[in-house]
């Protein structure tokens, strides 16, 4: 049986094993997919010892995964971050399916037209790096990148190489940035503390807010978005299923049907929220 894993820290909460098990049942492919806790220091050794044929990588390891690949896809190169590892003998090829996952969720599941949209991206870590190139490719008008560590926002903007559309800004600049059509929280702020305060003027009645996290991690930003009057406030569950399907395609050559798997996870997540 072929073996796969998701590496990250914390990783116990990850829905990826469940999603890949559902895809495997649906497509009749025999595989095992487990979650392995690993941080910056022990990731390479744990990956080598795991004996996996392929892996997903979640926070905080996407830039680490990029560094250990012998080759990477064009989209992973632009992102400088890898979320999918494909074994090639003793070496790894890296790809990044996060961006396509987000764009598919927003455009196909939620029916949004991203063309000419003014977009705010909060965060410049692995997830932000993954989604930024795909948003630009989807035809957005402009991308403002705001990160706690300003140098990381600058580095991401430089890597994207599109100065006419990409604008790195400091957190203190937020009050002067005006209203956005799409606001994306790609920080992990609520995991280790609180999301810094955001001005209400960033959003309006036509704005859509997306937190790339889901469950507890998405509650604070989505509550802010509703209070700020956004038309829609979406979590990262749809992106999670779509990026997983793209990884599955890379490993097995088959793209599973994501709708039933998303519906199952959505029902479970909604039941947890209404039980609170
Ligand atoms: P990283 O560790 O690579 O990056 C974390 C980011 O969050 C950095 O920009 C960091 O800023 C910022 N941050 C952390 N704490 C705070 C804080 N207290 N205040 C402000 N900013 C903060 O993580 P990832 O980019 O891999 O993941 C980010 C989020 O996206 C996670 O919630 C993850 O679960 C989610 N995600 C969801 C996916 C999906 O499919 N739905 C896929 C990938 C990620 P700094 O640079 O200053 O440290």
Boltz pocket constraint, residues with backbone or C-beta under 6 A from the ligand:
constraints:
  - pocket:
      binder: B
      contacts: [[A, 58], [A, 59], [A, 60], [A, 61], [A, 62], [A, 98], [A, 101], [A, 122], [A, 123], [A, 124], [A, 125], [A, 126], [A, 127], [A, 128], [A, 147], [A, 148], [A, 149], [A, 150], [A, 152], [A, 185], [A, 186], [A, 187], [A, 188], [A, 189], [A, 190], [A, 192], [A, 193], [A, 194], [A, 195], [A, 196], [A, 211], [A, 212], [A, 213], [A, 214], [A, 217], [A, 236], [A, 237], [A, 239], [A, 240], [A, 241], [A, 243]]
      max_distance: 6.0
